[in-house]
Amino acid sequence: MKIYTYPSISAEKKIASIVNRGMGFKKKDLLAVTRIIEDVRKNKDQALIKYTNQFDSPKLTTASIRVTRQEIDDASKRVDRPFIRTLNRAINQIESFHKQQRSKSWIQTQRPGTLLGQLINPVDVAGLYVPGGMGGETPLVSSVLMGAIPAKVAGVNHIVMVTPPTKNGSINPHLLAAAKKVGVDAVYKVGSAWAIAALAYGTETIPKVDVIVGPGNIYVTIAKKIVAGIVGIDMIAGPSEILIIADNSSTPEFIAADLLSQAEHDILASAILVTDSRDTAKTVASVVKEQLQGLSRKEIAQKALSRFGAIMVVSDLDTAIDLSNQIAPEHLELHIKDPLAYVGQIRNAGAVFLGDYTPEPIGDYIAGPNHVLPTAGTARFSSALSVDTFIKKTSLIRYSQAAFNREAGDVIRLAEIEGLDAHANSVRVRLTGR
């Protein structure tokens, strides 16, 4: 990893190249996904089977799109006890965290003659997309947990999951066991953009949902972007990111490992170290090279680091925090002597990890907070997937005649200023009777 002194022209240029790397959308991909979505909207299950046979499972039929109860029960028997123990711990901790996010309906009557309030209701149906992961060989169990648990806590009545099948038409048993544990109501063997289209519009087999959540490849991301507005979505997620702030009290081996944990995701992933210690910068750069050699995804991590990795040496930690707020990273780790002293200065970050023994993967899997986080600088204005993703807030308004009479003149005045005569008359008629 190259070391830069910040601020400098070269450092600013490097940061700009990382921040502005975008989502990687290409016009041909957008056109392809648009055609797929329209095909599924018109032809429903027939289109799903066509794409699934072509790209995932050649022999899957309409009758076998939905995972059967027998398949789910069999999957639960095939996973080992250590996995179930781990699954139970993760579920308990994620559920406990998300229960703190629950909102309640409320009513206030502070102004005489008025009743104002807000109703909190969950959506009726939530759709969860879970990537298959190398043909089902690397099941993304954590995606099941992070999508379904907040939906369940929100009170969603029906949760459906879509995930691409393996070549033989099956779903990895770890995914099915996790889905059963967290209360997913139905699992369907479809993936990619056609699965998103099915959730957005509904087919003969797959119900139309109100909200779609979950990560995926570029086709999934584009599809979610296109159907947003027809259904709710969690976010448009870009490549993974990590920014680490470190001082000379930190452990270079930990920092290097954490940088690589994100770089191995994708060649577009970014990994940045910001430190006020040039010695730390040099040591981390050296350790990254060493640790890189032992990774199974070495080539991916190496490309990511060469294009979107950097080490920034700053004058002090206040400058480091300011730079982090400018970048607004998905994951921010504080490897500094007193991380809590700086938390109040952090304004823009998806999730913050405090101290040497809180690596980002702890948050990915088991700590409790959601790992579906804003990327590409969107932490400036958006938040992690949460219980709020699955709820609706409806305003309540009631006026007595006395309260209406007290404020009617102000409403008429504002309506007339805006040139909306019918609005004004809607109020005036209640005062004059005509």
C-alpha positions as a printed NumPy array, in Angstrom:
array([[  0.   ,   0.   ,   0.   ],
       [  1.29 ,   3.441,  -0.911],
       [  1.884,   5.965,   1.871],
       [  0.746,   9.587,   1.401],
       [  1.177,  12.701,   3.494],
       [ -2.172,  14.396,   4.046],
       [ -3.007,  17.085,   3.137],
       [ -1.143,  17.143,  -0.166],
       [ -2.083,  17.24 ,  -3.843],
       [ -1.233,  13.573,  -4.343],
       [ -3.196,  12.52 ,  -1.242],
       [ -6.244,  14.544,  -2.27 ],
       [ -6.089,  13.058,  -5.762],
       [ -5.944,   9.525,  -4.351],
       [ -8.867,  10.148,  -1.995],
       [-10.916,  11.579,  -4.856],
       [-10.247,   8.482,  -6.969],
       [-11.466,   6.27 ,  -4.121],
       [-14.529,   8.326,  -3.194],
       [-15.588,   8.782,  -6.822],
       [-15.089,   5.196,  -7.967],
       [-18.882,   4.858,  -8.146],
       [-21.029,   1.735,  -8.271],
       [-19.574,   0.361, -11.498],
       [-22.829,   0.563, -13.483],
       [-22.449,   0.241, -17.234],
       [-25.073,   1.162, -19.817],
       [-25.162,  -2.38 , -21.198],
       [-25.814,  -3.766, -17.704],
       [-28.63 ,  -1.285, -17.116],
       [-30.247,  -2.216, -20.433],
       [-29.88 ,  -5.945, -19.745],
       [-31.445,  -5.675, -16.301],
       [-34.276,  -3.498, -17.609],
       [-35.119,  -6.164, -20.199],
       [-35.062,  -8.899, -17.559],
       [-37.37 ,  -6.969, -15.248],
       [-39.855,  -6.29 , -18.035],
       [-39.757,  -9.952, -19.076],
       [-40.551, -11.113, -15.531],
       [-43.272,  -8.483, -15.139],
       [-45.004,  -9.785, -18.263],
       [-44.232, -13.499, -18.257],
       [-43.847, -14.151, -14.527],
       [-42.872, -17.762, -13.619],
       [-42.126, -18.621, -17.247],
       [-39.423, -15.932, -17.326],
       [-38.049, -16.998, -13.93 ],
       [-37.594, -20.568, -15.097],
       [-36.004, -19.447, -18.368],
       [-33.303, -17.388, -16.619],
       [-32.773, -19.881, -13.807],
       [-32.319, -22.756, -16.284],
       [-29.9  , -20.665, -18.321],
       [-27.699, -19.358, -15.519],
       [-28.143, -21.482, -12.373],
       [-30.018, -24.77 , -12.47 ],
       [-30.768, -26.355, -15.894],
       [-33.512, -28.694, -14.666],
       [-35.446, -26.511, -12.227],
       [-39.177, -26.392, -12.974],
       [-42.017, -24.117, -11.929],
       [-43.215, -26.789,  -9.523],
       [-39.883, -26.795,  -7.689],
       [-39.314, -23.014,  -7.379],
       [-40.559, -22.996,  -3.787],
       [-38.474, -24.872,  -1.235],
       [-40.603, -27.572,   0.364],
       [-41.097, -28.146,   4.072],
       [-39.323, -31.49 ,   3.637],
       [-36.27 , -29.783,   2.12 ],
       [-36.122, -27.368,   5.055],
       [-36.494, -30.137,   7.644],
       [-33.82 , -32.229,   5.903],
       [-31.457, -29.232,   5.82 ],
       [-31.814, -28.72 ,   9.564],
       [-30.702, -32.322,  10.111],
       [-27.673, -31.962,   7.828],
       [-25.995, -29.061,   9.638],
       [-23.83 , -29.802,  12.657],
       [-24.406, -28.84 ,  16.28 ],
       [-21.543, -26.308,  16.484],
       [-23.171, -24.406,  13.614],
       [-26.536, -24.41 ,  15.414],
       [-24.877, -23.146,  18.61 ],
       [-23.194, -20.34 ,  16.684],
       [-26.429, -19.571,  14.853],
       [-28.363, -19.331,  18.119],
       [-25.849, -16.924,  19.632],
       [-25.85 , -14.708,  16.554],
       [-29.661, -14.677,  16.382],
       [-30.043, -13.82 ,  20.078],
       [-27.553, -10.958,  19.909],
       [-28.83 ,  -9.493,  16.63 ],
       [-32.424,  -9.735,  17.847],
       [-31.585,  -8.091,  21.179],
       [-29.929,  -5.144,  19.428],
       [-32.766,  -4.602,  16.967],
       [-35.436,  -4.742,  19.67 ],
       [-33.996,  -1.465,  20.966],
       [-34.991,   0.159,  17.657],
       [-38.721,  -0.421,  18.028],
       [-40.902,   2.677,  17.752],
       [-44.329,   3.179,  19.327],
       [-47.4  ,   4.949,  18.062],
       [-48.07 ,   8.18 ,  19.951],
       [-50.746,  10.842,  20.449],
       [-50.496,  14.361,  21.869],
       [-53.249,  16.807,  22.867],
       [-51.177,  19.792,  23.964],
       [-53.05 ,  22.404,  21.916],
       [-56.702,  22.776,  23.084],
       [-59.135,  21.008,  20.787],
       [-56.519,  19.151,  18.758],
       [-55.343,  15.581,  18.628],
       [-52.1  ,  14.9  ,  16.772],
       [-50.162,  11.69 ,  16.571],
       [-48.379,   9.05 ,  14.608],
       [-49.284,   5.423,  13.891],
       [-46.46 ,   2.909,  13.552],
       [-47.255,  -0.135,  11.42 ],
       [-45.05 ,  -2.779,   9.798],
       [-45.267,  -3.519,   6.102],
       [-47.319,  -6.599,   5.244],
       [-44.729,  -8.566,   3.231],
       [-40.93 ,  -8.28 ,   3.196],
       [-38.636,  -9.815,   0.586],
       [-35.128, -10.922,   1.504],
       [-32.473, -11.447,  -1.166],
       [-29.619, -13.767,  -0.155],
       [-26.706, -14.277,  -2.573],
       [-25.832, -17.87 ,  -3.401],
       [-22.099, -17.423,  -3.01 ],
       [-20.044, -19.379,  -5.565],
       [-22.846, -21.719,  -6.575],
       [-23.895, -22.37 ,  -2.999],
       [-20.425, -23.381,  -1.829],
       [-20.084, -20.303,   0.391],
       [-23.571, -19.668,   1.84 ],
       [-24.029, -16.136,   3.18 ],
       [-25.84 , -17.107,   6.362],
       [-25.302, -13.68 ,   7.89 ],
       [-27.408, -12.121,   5.116],
       [-30.354, -14.254,   6.223],
       [-29.99 , -13.074,   9.807],
       [-29.416,  -9.393,   9.074],
       [-32.417,  -9.168,   6.76 ],
       [-35.003, -11.357,   8.456],
       [-34.441, -10.513,  12.124],
       [-35.208,  -6.764,  11.95 ],
       [-38.245,  -7.547,   9.779],
       [-39.496,  -9.99 ,  12.404],
       [-38.824,  -7.525,  15.223],
       [-40.744,  -4.864,  13.271],
       [-43.745,  -7.196,  13.211],
       [-43.839,  -8.037,   9.503],
       [-46.5  , -10.708,   8.934],
       [-44.917, -12.52 ,   6.001],
       [-41.204, -12.789,   5.156],
       [-40.098, -14.44 ,   1.924],
       [-36.557, -15.219,   0.853],
       [-35.097, -15.641,  -2.615],
       [-31.703, -17.156,  -3.305],
       [-30.152, -18.754,  -6.402],
       [-30.155, -22.566,  -6.47 ],
       [-27.137, -24.756,  -7.027],
       [-26.754, -26.523, -10.355],
       [-28.723, -29.524,  -9.078],
       [-31.611, -27.321,  -7.933],
       [-30.936, -27.373,  -4.203],
       [-30.263, -24.647,  -1.611],
       [-27.322, -24.851,   0.768],
       [-28.579, -26.451,   4.016],
       [-26.954, -23.753,   6.176],
       [-29.107, -21.106,   4.491],
       [-32.281, -23.136,   4.955],
       [-31.496, -23.922,   8.583],
       [-30.909, -20.219,   9.256],
       [-34.101, -19.235,   7.423],
       [-36.125, -21.681,   9.527],
       [-34.575, -20.412,  12.77 ],
       [-35.392, -16.756,  12.104],
       [-38.942, -17.384,  10.941],
       [-38.75 , -16.928,   7.171],
       [-42.137, -18.046,   5.836],
       [-41.133, -19.161,   2.333],
       [-37.92 , -19.672,   0.376],
       [-37.745, -19.542,  -3.42 ],
       [-34.994, -20.868,  -5.686],
       [-34.375, -17.818,  -7.841],
       [-31.585, -15.291,  -7.919],
       [-30.137, -12.237,  -9.654],
       [-32.228,  -9.514, -11.285],
       [-35.122, -11.85 , -12.083],
       [-35.583, -12.605,  -8.401],
       [-35.775,  -8.891,  -7.596],
       [-38.334,  -8.414, -10.387],
       [-40.411, -11.3  ,  -9.028],
       [-40.466,  -9.733,  -5.561],
       [-41.365,  -6.31 ,  -6.954],
       [-44.179,  -7.38 ,  -9.273],
       [-45.167, -10.856,  -8.068],
       [-45.552, -14.007, -10.151],
       [-47.867, -17.019, -10.036],
       [-45.565, -18.535,  -7.387],
       [-43.782, -15.65 ,  -5.679],
       [-45.852, -12.978,  -3.887],
       [-45.384,  -9.281,  -4.463],
       [-43.648,  -7.717,  -1.473],
       [-43.617,  -4.238,   0.048],
       [-39.899,  -3.98 ,   0.85 ],
       [-36.84 ,  -5.719,  -0.625],
       [-33.616,  -5.963,   1.377],
       [-30.333,  -7.767,   1.005],
       [-27.029,  -7.517,  -0.861],
       [-26.183,  -8.908,  -4.286],
       [-24.08 ,  -8.553,  -7.411],
       [-24.244,  -5.683,  -9.885],
       [-27.384,  -7.092, -11.556],
       [-29.172,  -7.319,  -8.204],
       [-28.104,  -3.79 ,  -7.285],
       [-29.268,  -2.331, -10.601],
       [-32.564,  -4.224, -10.345],
       [-33.198,  -2.824,  -6.863],
       [-32.444,   0.662,  -8.152],
       [-34.959,   0.236, -10.995],
       [-37.822,  -1.11 ,  -8.863],
       [-37.293,   1.362,  -6.013],
       [-40.516,   3.331,  -5.772],
       [-42.6  ,   0.354,  -6.852],
       [-41.398,  -1.265,  -3.652],
       [-39.266,  -0.024,  -0.809],
       [-35.6  ,  -1.046,  -0.734],
       [-32.973,  -0.926,   1.962],
       [-30.312,   0.92 ,  -0.068],
       [-28.236,   0.929,  -3.245],
       [-25.104,  -0.743,  -1.924],
       [-21.702,  -0.273,  -3.504],
       [-18.407,  -2.103,  -2.942],
       [-17.244,  -2.729,   0.615],
       [-15.188,  -0.086,   2.436],
       [-13.078,   0.228,   5.545],
       [-11.246,   3.195,   7.014],
       [ -8.993,   2.672,  10.018],
       [ -7.702,   5.466,  12.244],
       [ -4.642,   4.429,  14.23 ],
       [ -2.   ,   5.94 ,  16.491],
       [  1.335,   4.566,  17.701],
       [ -0.374,   2.49 ,  20.414],
       [ -2.049,   0.258,  17.809],
       [ -1.078,  -3.243,  16.674],
       [  0.045,  -3.258,  13.009],
       [ -0.798,  -6.947,  12.55 ],
       [ -4.416,  -6.29 ,  13.547],
       [ -4.705,  -3.284,  11.256],
       [ -3.253,  -5.138,   8.269],
       [ -5.621,  -8.065,   8.798],
       [ -8.622,  -5.746,   9.022],
       [ -7.675,  -3.849,   5.861],
       [ -7.368,  -7.138,   3.99 ],
       [-10.676,  -8.424,   5.387],
       [-12.441,  -5.83 ,   3.247],
       [-10.051,  -5.807,   0.289],
       [-10.755,  -9.511,  -0.35 ],
       [-14.45 ,  -8.78 ,  -1.034],
       [-14.131,  -7.202,  -4.443],
       [-11.599,  -5.518,  -6.723],
       [-13.601,  -2.299,  -6.184],
       [-13.389,  -2.511,  -2.377],
       [-11.526,   0.275,  -0.615],
       [ -9.232,  -0.017,   2.396],
       [ -7.707,   3.116,   3.93 ],
       [ -5.473,   3.634,   6.946],
       [ -5.225,   7.135,   8.437],
       [ -2.57 ,   7.563,  11.12 ],
       [ -0.619,  10.268,  12.884],
       [  2.401,   7.937,  13.142],
       [  4.678,   7.479,  10.134],
       [  6.287,   4.476,  11.849],
       [  2.861,   2.843,  12.126],
       [  2.21 ,   3.607,   8.453],
       [  5.442,   1.954,   7.335],
       [  4.985,  -1.097,   9.535],
       [  1.389,  -1.668,   8.439],
       [  2.373,  -1.384,   4.767],
       [  5.001,  -4.081,   5.308],
       [  2.683,  -6.389,   7.274],
       [ -0.044,  -6.082,   4.63 ],
       [  2.408,  -7.454,   2.051],
       [  3.237, -10.391,   4.305],
       [ -0.368, -11.277,   5.181],
       [ -1.506, -10.895,   1.593],
       [  0.583, -13.877,   0.513],
       [ -1.457, -16.336,   2.566],
       [ -4.914, -15.345,   1.325],
       [ -6.983, -17.582,  -0.929],
       [ -8.404, -14.411,  -2.517],
       [ -4.977, -12.812,  -2.867],
       [ -5.441, -11.554,  -6.417],
       [ -8.725,  -9.806,  -5.618],
       [ -7.309,  -8.176,  -2.477],
       [ -4.142,  -7.103,  -4.277],
       [ -6.08 ,  -5.4  ,  -7.084],
       [ -8.366,  -3.659,  -4.606],
       [ -5.444,  -2.348,  -2.562],
       [ -3.495,  -1.149,  -5.588],
       [ -6.472,   0.8  ,  -6.966],
       [ -8.459,   1.826,  -3.9  ],
       [ -6.148,   1.27 ,  -0.963],
       [ -4.03 ,   3.964,   0.687],
       [ -2.234,   4.947,   3.872],
       [ -2.599,   8.591,   4.871],
       [ -0.209,  10.136,   7.386],
       [ -1.765,  13.133,   9.139],
       [ -0.504,  15.619,  11.716],
       [ -2.952,  14.637,  14.466],
       [ -6.028,  12.565,  15.248],
       [ -8.4  ,  15.514,  14.875],
       [ -7.301,  15.776,  11.252],
       [ -7.798,  12.019,  10.89 ],
       [-11.385,  12.302,  12.142],
       [-12.079,  15.227,   9.802],
       [-10.795,  13.21 ,   6.846],
       [-12.928,  10.231,   7.852],
       [-16.032,  12.441,   8.047],
       [-15.238,  13.697,   4.553],
       [-15.002,  10.151,   3.171],
       [-17.993,   8.84 ,   5.197],
       [-16.861,   5.193,   5.204],
       [-19.059,   2.134,   5.507],
       [-16.859,   0.719,   8.288],
       [-14.721,   2.895,  10.566],
       [-12.29 ,   1.311,  13.026],
       [-10.582,   3.324,  15.772],
       [ -7.268,   1.697,  16.76 ],
       [ -6.259,   4.473,  19.121],
       [ -5.424,   4.749,  22.802],
       [ -8.756,   6.265,  23.881],
       [-11.343,   5.696,  21.126],
       [-14.306,   6.807,  23.249],
       [-12.774,  10.281,  23.53 ],
       [-13.235,  10.769,  19.779],
       [-16.647,   9.171,  19.206],
       [-18.422,  12.503,  19.631],
       [-16.528,  13.931,  16.643],
       [-17.671,  11.203,  14.241],
       [-20.556,  12.411,  12.083],
       [-20.42 ,  10.242,   8.965],
       [-19.907,   6.477,   9.175],
       [-22.024,   3.378,   8.676],
       [-20.675,   1.628,  11.78 ],
       [-17.859,   2.433,  14.18 ],
       [-15.651,  -0.258,  15.737],
       [-13.821,   0.787,  18.898],
       [-10.461,  -0.631,  19.954],
       [ -8.   ,  -3.318,  18.926],
       [-10.316,  -6.227,  19.719],
       [-13.336,  -5.045,  17.74 ],
       [-12.521,  -6.013,  14.142],
       [-15.123,  -5.374,  11.448],
       [-16.   ,  -9.105,  11.043],
       [-17.339,  -9.064,  14.628],
       [-19.993,  -6.677,  13.34 ],
       [-20.514,  -8.681,  10.168],
       [-21.59 , -11.784,  12.   ],
       [-22.423, -11.691,  15.652],
       [-22.138,  -8.43 ,  17.64 ],
       [-25.762,  -7.402,  17.053],
       [-25.869,  -4.237,  14.901],
       [-26.842,  -4.715,  11.272],
       [-24.085,  -5.249,   8.727],
       [-26.076,  -3.851,   5.789],
       [-24.518,  -0.383,   5.805],
       [-24.408,   2.723,   3.605],
       [-21.477,   2.818,   1.174],
       [-19.953,   5.213,  -1.384],
       [-20.188,   8.215,   0.936],
       [-23.917,   7.784,   1.54 ],
       [-23.307,   7.546,   5.284],
       [-23.493,  11.36 ,   5.057],
       [-27.283,  11.037,   4.832],
       [-28.341,   7.407,   5.322],
       [-28.206,   4.655,   7.912],
       [-27.88 ,   0.923,   8.36 ],
       [-30.708,  -1.474,   7.592],
       [-32.889,  -1.497,  10.693],
       [-36.353,  -2.11 ,  12.085],
       [-37.289,   1.266,  10.554],
       [-36.728,  -0.225,   7.089],
       [-39.834,  -2.358,   7.621],
       [-42.221,   0.139,   9.207],
       [-44.493,   2.95 ,   8.037],
       [-45.334,   6.105,   9.959],
       [-48.843,   7.504,   9.475],
       [-49.846,  10.919,  10.837],
       [-53.056,  11.44 ,  12.821],
       [-54.845,  14.829,  12.883],
       [-58.119,  15.823,  14.581],
       [-59.482,  19.351,  15.224],
       [-62.512,  20.41 ,  17.214],
       [-64.634,  23.249,  15.82 ],
       [-63.13 ,  25.698,  18.304],
       [-59.585,  24.708,  17.364],
       [-60.492,  24.918,  13.684],
       [-61.951,  28.414,  14.09 ],
       [-58.824,  29.552,  15.936],
       [-56.463,  28.62 ,  13.089],
       [-58.681,  28.839,   9.998],
       [-57.653,  32.38 ,   9.104],
       [-53.989,  31.423,   8.992],
       [-54.742,  28.477,   6.688],
       [-56.769,  30.669,   4.327],
       [-53.975,  33.256,   4.238],
       [-51.317,  30.703,   3.34 ],
       [-53.538,  29.012,   0.733],
       [-54.267,  32.327,  -0.975],
       [-50.59 ,  33.259,  -1.035],
       [-49.939,  29.959,  -2.834],
       [-52.771,  30.643,  -5.257],
       [-54.776,  27.597,  -4.19 ],
       [-58.313,  28.959,  -4.036],
       [-59.978,  25.592,  -3.519],
       [-57.765,  24.951,  -0.517],
       [-58.811,  28.276,   0.968],
       [-62.463,  27.589,   0.208],
       [-62.298,  24.182,   1.899],
       [-61.599,  26.096,   5.097],
       [-63.778,  29.159,   4.404],
       [-66.918,  27.093,   3.777],
       [-66.691,  25.752,   7.307],
       [-66.637,  29.309,   8.656],
       [-69.407,  30.785,   6.493],
       [-71.486,  27.712,   5.679],
       [-71.284,  28.463,   1.933]])
